[in-house]
Amino acid sequence: MKVIYIEKAQWASGLEKAGDSFRLWGPVRRGQFYAFEELAGGQVPALDFRNTRLSAKGLVYPQSEKMFEYTLDPGQPDHDLLKEAQKDYSPRAVLGIRPCDADAFELVARNFDTPEYQDPYWLRAREAVTLVGLACAAPCSTCFCTSAGSGPFSTKGLDILLVDSGGNFLAQVATPKGEAFAQAAGWRQPADDAAAAEIDRQRQVAEARIDSHVATERLRQQDTLTLHAAPFWDDVAFACINCGTCTYLCPTCWCFDIQDETHGRQGVRLRNWDSCMFPLFTLHGSGHNPRGQKVQRVRQRFMHKLKYYVDKYENGIQCVGCGRCVRHCPVNIDIRKVCELMNSYTLAGDSCAVVS
């Protein structure tokens, strides 16, 4: 993998050059949190953060997205017809995204880009984005990315990975899109032979700092109906208030709802993020709700991420271990503990037991 040397003194000028060809997005401090926002001319991303509260998924998959426009005015030639809303798919670059969040795009693609169905909105937006990641040298105490198949220096899903090396960045260029961005920024200086060793040294140090590990090796062999009927779900769901914080913060949650909004005779069709934790999520037009109870919704969230996904794809879990849901859950529900319960659950005769 090609490694480029970038002097921090040239960082801002390089981004200014790249801004001629790309719209630039990066973390900006807002109070005690950081959020991905479009950068103004001359503005540089704030890279002194551990992770943003919201992931960068909203830059490809917006919280609210206009799909179609329509008019009900019979005096208009296109009345009562849906017309695709205009969108901006010009090249953009996301600077400073963490490896776990970039890896999430690869995982989410299994929902939006399949042999049977390709979501045109997600695909066009994803193709327009170049992901310039920032290696995670100081993971949070709630991070468990190495248990989820990712890692603080992973390049999965990234076009470039930046590694902070004091007065400079060592940039691993992983894709042609990354090469194009580096060229636009004027980053051409090849790193010396010691760069790869320095990156590997930092990677080992960062991975050693992750002290949160989750076992997942038995999830695949667990019987689905047995896990579904396990007695621990009532305890897991007891404190949940169905706020949806975990799903909105999660970089791998993809549920959405589609609604028409009409004002006067003009209207739009929108796609909005939704959550399996909301009571209305599965409400049928008949009034029946197959997951009308809180415990059913909590169980669905964890079974989907840690069992149904595992059974369908046979490759990892629907989680990248970013730890956001652990840090921000207002009632301290911890996906790591739930995963341990599911992974170690067994039936002992007619009684239920958890293997320690």
Legacy VTK file of the C-alpha trace (Angstrom):
# vtk DataFile Version 3.0
C-alpha trace
ASCII
DATASET POLYDATA
POINTS 356 float
0.000 0.000 0.000
1.411 3.387 -1.025
2.428 5.676 1.868
2.705 9.463 1.460
4.430 11.905 3.798
2.394 15.053 4.595
3.921 17.857 6.621
1.363 19.341 9.001
2.592 22.798 7.979
1.281 21.975 4.481
-1.971 20.373 5.693
-4.194 23.460 5.386
-2.831 24.505 1.996
-3.323 20.975 0.675
-6.946 20.968 1.759
-7.432 24.372 0.135
-6.168 22.930 -3.146
-8.388 19.873 -2.809
-11.333 22.205 -2.178
-11.177 23.239 -5.836
-12.257 19.722 -6.818
-14.060 18.400 -3.735
-16.581 19.642 -1.214
-14.848 19.066 2.117
-16.488 17.751 5.286
-14.854 17.156 8.635
-15.342 17.132 12.400
-16.185 20.527 13.923
-16.426 21.109 17.657
-19.895 22.009 18.898
-19.832 22.462 22.671
-18.501 19.275 24.233
-19.174 17.197 21.120
-17.878 17.008 17.566
-20.014 16.747 14.438
-19.270 16.291 10.749
-20.048 19.504 8.900
-19.154 21.002 5.539
-15.999 23.072 5.911
-15.894 26.674 4.770
-13.047 27.924 2.604
-9.823 27.879 4.599
-11.385 25.965 7.488
-9.588 22.810 8.634
-11.202 19.863 10.443
-10.779 19.601 14.201
-8.771 16.410 14.602
-8.300 16.610 18.393
-11.251 14.326 19.066
-11.773 10.681 19.924
-14.948 10.264 17.913
-17.983 12.230 16.855
-21.294 11.693 18.620
-23.034 10.922 15.317
-21.197 8.892 12.712
-20.630 10.145 9.170
-23.340 7.855 7.770
-25.659 10.854 7.397
-23.414 12.267 4.651
-24.348 9.312 2.443
-27.667 8.375 4.022
-29.232 11.642 5.310
-31.545 11.711 8.312
-34.206 13.190 6.027
-33.882 12.898 2.267
-36.153 14.340 -0.410
-36.869 11.649 -2.997
-39.645 13.095 -5.169
-41.605 16.297 -5.641
-45.155 16.660 -6.914
-47.939 19.131 -7.486
-51.672 18.565 -7.170
-52.464 21.761 -9.046
-54.493 20.804 -12.164
-53.223 23.955 -13.827
-49.664 22.609 -13.892
-48.623 20.362 -16.807
-47.050 17.700 -14.568
-49.761 17.614 -11.932
-50.226 14.371 -10.001
-46.871 13.027 -11.217
-43.876 12.263 -9.039
-40.707 13.962 -10.270
-37.318 12.951 -8.890
-35.888 15.647 -6.644
-32.676 17.314 -7.753
-29.611 16.247 -5.779
-25.977 17.228 -5.585
-23.714 14.247 -6.218
-20.602 16.297 -6.893
-17.361 14.873 -5.441
-16.929 15.357 -1.714
-14.360 14.200 0.803
-14.940 13.317 4.446
-11.840 14.123 6.473
-10.999 12.545 9.815
-13.537 9.715 9.810
-12.537 6.933 12.197
-11.789 3.470 10.747
-14.756 1.855 12.519
-17.168 4.319 10.884
-15.628 3.781 7.453
-15.889 0.014 7.940
-19.600 0.529 8.672
-20.177 1.693 5.086
-18.909 -1.674 3.843
-21.283 -3.455 6.196
-24.293 -1.259 5.353
-23.706 -1.841 1.632
-25.093 -5.339 2.185
-28.488 -3.694 2.631
-28.351 -0.962 -0.012
-26.311 -2.716 -2.727
-27.371 -6.308 -3.278
-27.713 -8.540 -6.369
-31.486 -8.161 -6.100
-31.743 -4.475 -5.205
-29.583 -1.394 -5.586
-30.680 1.724 -3.747
-29.879 4.535 -6.236
-29.766 7.290 -3.595
-27.289 5.486 -1.360
-25.167 4.211 -4.238
-24.783 7.570 -5.975
-23.999 9.356 -2.721
-21.493 6.679 -1.673
-19.740 6.820 -5.041
-19.401 10.607 -4.724
-17.666 10.381 -1.340
-13.953 9.908 -0.698
-13.210 8.818 2.869
-10.003 10.172 4.376
-9.700 8.395 7.708
-7.788 9.229 10.853
-6.198 6.315 12.687
-7.424 5.938 16.252
-4.352 6.094 18.506
-6.324 6.478 21.765
-9.496 4.340 21.670
-12.280 5.006 24.167
-12.847 2.642 27.063
-16.107 1.543 25.423
-14.512 0.710 22.053
-14.451 -2.972 21.084
-13.739 -2.650 17.360
-11.168 -5.457 17.314
-13.846 -7.875 18.552
-16.185 -6.740 15.771
-13.793 -7.389 12.897
-12.567 -3.813 12.601
-9.665 -2.028 14.280
-8.214 1.392 15.148
-5.932 1.305 12.070
-8.212 -0.649 9.719
-8.369 0.560 6.115
-11.614 -1.259 5.243
-13.916 1.200 3.524
-11.280 3.951 3.526
-9.637 5.607 0.540
-6.846 7.137 2.637
-5.784 6.461 6.230
-3.940 9.261 8.024
-1.572 8.307 10.833
-0.425 11.138 13.079
3.329 10.989 13.485
4.070 14.158 15.415
4.944 16.938 12.982
3.507 15.111 9.992
0.926 12.656 8.758
1.758 9.323 7.181
-1.001 8.694 4.643
-1.766 5.180 3.448
-3.431 5.479 0.047
-5.770 2.509 -0.304
-7.845 3.138 -3.451
-7.831 5.021 -6.774
-10.262 7.521 -5.214
-7.708 8.112 -2.486
-4.992 8.602 -5.092
-7.149 11.177 -6.895
-7.722 13.116 -3.675
-4.027 13.051 -2.802
-3.201 14.397 -6.261
-5.802 17.162 -5.897
-4.282 18.138 -2.548
-0.751 18.090 -3.925
0.328 15.284 -1.595
3.014 13.554 -3.624
6.008 13.112 -1.342
6.599 9.360 -0.827
7.389 8.319 2.732
10.671 6.615 3.533
11.096 2.908 4.265
10.608 3.462 7.993
7.032 4.728 7.519
5.422 1.301 7.286
7.233 0.182 10.434
6.090 3.316 12.282
2.468 2.753 11.228
2.624 -0.875 12.353
4.177 0.127 15.678
1.405 2.640 16.337
-1.208 0.087 15.309
0.056 -2.462 17.820
0.102 0.143 20.596
-3.444 1.270 19.784
-4.819 -2.272 19.638
-3.171 -3.049 22.990
-5.048 -0.111 24.512
-8.407 -1.687 23.681
-9.311 -3.519 26.868
-12.940 -4.191 25.961
-13.386 -7.503 24.188
-16.564 -9.361 23.268
-16.844 -13.047 22.400
-18.900 -13.770 19.264
-17.644 -17.177 18.146
-20.750 -19.139 19.270
-23.421 -16.806 17.852
-23.524 -18.636 14.534
-24.179 -22.047 16.091
-26.788 -20.818 18.557
-30.328 -21.921 17.738
-32.349 -18.885 16.703
-35.626 -19.876 18.360
-33.857 -20.867 21.555
-32.178 -17.466 21.768
-35.468 -15.765 20.927
-37.121 -17.515 23.872
-34.238 -16.972 26.310
-35.302 -15.722 29.753
-32.806 -12.849 29.958
-34.662 -10.514 27.554
-36.951 -9.162 30.262
-33.937 -8.140 32.309
-32.184 -6.587 29.297
-35.256 -4.565 28.343
-36.328 -3.561 31.866
-34.642 -0.126 31.876
-35.150 0.716 28.184
-37.221 3.834 27.500
-37.436 3.275 23.712
-35.772 6.626 23.011
-34.009 5.335 19.883
-30.671 6.909 20.827
-28.806 3.647 20.143
-30.193 3.318 16.611
-29.665 6.941 15.598
-26.073 6.954 16.840
-25.253 3.568 15.321
-23.276 3.733 12.048
-24.727 0.367 10.944
-28.451 0.968 11.536
-30.288 1.480 8.248
-34.040 1.441 8.974
-36.114 4.141 7.286
-39.695 5.238 6.667
-41.126 6.942 3.569
-43.752 9.671 3.940
-45.514 12.202 1.735
-45.802 15.754 3.031
-48.221 18.091 1.255
-48.627 21.804 1.860
-51.415 23.333 -0.155
-51.083 21.746 -3.581
-47.326 21.144 -3.445
-45.713 18.127 -1.876
-42.604 16.038 -1.419
-41.917 12.381 -0.737
-39.295 11.963 1.973
-37.191 9.135 3.297
-36.510 9.545 7.025
-34.465 7.530 9.479
-36.646 5.261 11.575
-35.961 2.994 14.525
-36.967 -0.523 15.481
-37.121 0.788 19.051
-40.160 2.978 18.339
-43.617 1.545 19.134
-45.013 2.741 15.767
-42.257 1.089 13.732
-44.164 -2.152 13.155
-47.716 -0.869 13.539
-49.902 -2.314 10.764
-52.696 -0.434 9.037
-55.103 -2.896 10.675
-54.021 -1.680 14.087
-52.120 -4.882 14.881
-48.560 -4.460 16.125
-46.419 -7.636 16.098
-43.868 -5.932 18.364
-46.165 -3.906 20.560
-44.247 -4.620 23.767
-40.965 -3.012 24.740
-39.219 -6.308 25.371
-40.074 -7.437 21.837
-38.463 -4.342 20.344
-35.309 -4.591 22.446
-34.963 -8.264 21.572
-35.419 -7.479 17.870
-32.599 -4.915 17.897
-30.055 -7.284 19.413
-31.237 -10.380 17.568
-30.960 -8.516 14.274
-27.429 -7.279 14.903
-26.048 -10.330 16.637
-28.022 -13.299 15.271
-30.179 -12.716 12.179
-27.354 -10.838 10.437
-24.861 -13.530 11.454
-27.093 -16.275 10.077
-27.740 -14.475 6.786
-24.225 -13.337 5.905
-22.061 -15.767 7.889
-19.408 -13.069 8.173
-19.159 -11.009 11.339
-21.848 -9.148 13.248
-23.865 -6.054 12.341
-21.672 -3.896 14.549
-18.245 -2.280 14.208
-17.601 -1.827 17.933
-17.577 1.990 17.969
-19.165 1.972 21.459
-21.500 4.929 20.851
-24.592 3.092 22.049
-22.726 2.125 25.225
-21.528 5.670 25.949
-24.790 7.466 25.228
-27.563 5.100 26.334
-29.407 7.079 29.042
-30.187 3.899 31.009
-26.837 2.110 30.535
-27.902 -0.802 28.349
-24.654 -2.313 27.087
-24.499 -4.244 23.802
-21.287 -5.926 24.981
-23.087 -7.533 27.920
-26.022 -8.565 25.744
-23.650 -10.119 23.230
-21.999 -12.102 26.031
-25.407 -13.350 27.168
-26.332 -14.431 23.649
-22.956 -15.963 22.848
-22.739 -17.992 26.053
-26.404 -18.985 26.406
-27.190 -22.664 26.661
-30.026 -24.918 27.766
-29.198 -27.310 30.622
-31.856 -29.997 30.580
-35.215 -28.280 31.040
-33.673 -25.331 32.845
-31.870 -22.323 31.405
-28.259 -21.526 32.142
-25.594 -19.074 31.046
-22.089 -20.385 30.549
-19.600 -18.180 32.400
LINES 1 357
356 0 1 2 3 4 5 6 7 8 9 10 11 12 13 14 15 16 17 18 19 20 21 22 23 24 25 26 27 28 29 30 31 32 33 34 35 36 37 38 39 40 41 42 43 44 45 46 47 48 49 50 51 52 53 54 55 56 57 58 59 60 61 62 63 64 65 66 67 68 69 70 71 72 73 74 75 76 77 78 79 80 81 82 83 84 85 86 87 88 89 90 91 92 93 94 95 96 97 98 99 100 101 102 103 104 105 106 107 108 109 110 111 112 113 114 115 116 117 118 119 120 121 122 123 124 125 126 127 128 129 130 131 132 133 134 135 136 137 138 139 140 141 142 143 144 145 146 147 148 149 150 151 152 153 154 155 156 157 158 159 160 161 162 163 164 165 166 167 168 169 170 171 172 173 174 175 176 177 178 179 180 181 182 183 184 185 186 187 188 189 190 191 192 193 194 195 196 197 198 199 200 201 202 203 204 205 206 207 208 209 210 211 212 213 214 215 216 217 218 219 220 221 222 223 224 225 226 227 228 229 230 231 232 233 234 235 236 237 238 239 240 241 242 243 244 245 246 247 248 249 250 251 252 253 254 255 256 257 258 259 260 261 262 263 264 265 266 267 268 269 270 271 272 273 274 275 276 277 278 279 280 281 282 283 284 285 286 287 288 289 290 291 292 293 294 295 296 297 298 299 300 301 302 303 304 305 306 307 308 309 310 311 312 313 314 315 316 317 318 319 320 321 322 323 324 325 326 327 328 329 330 331 332 333 334 335 336 337 338 339 340 341 342 343 344 345 346 347 348 349 350 351 352 353 354 355
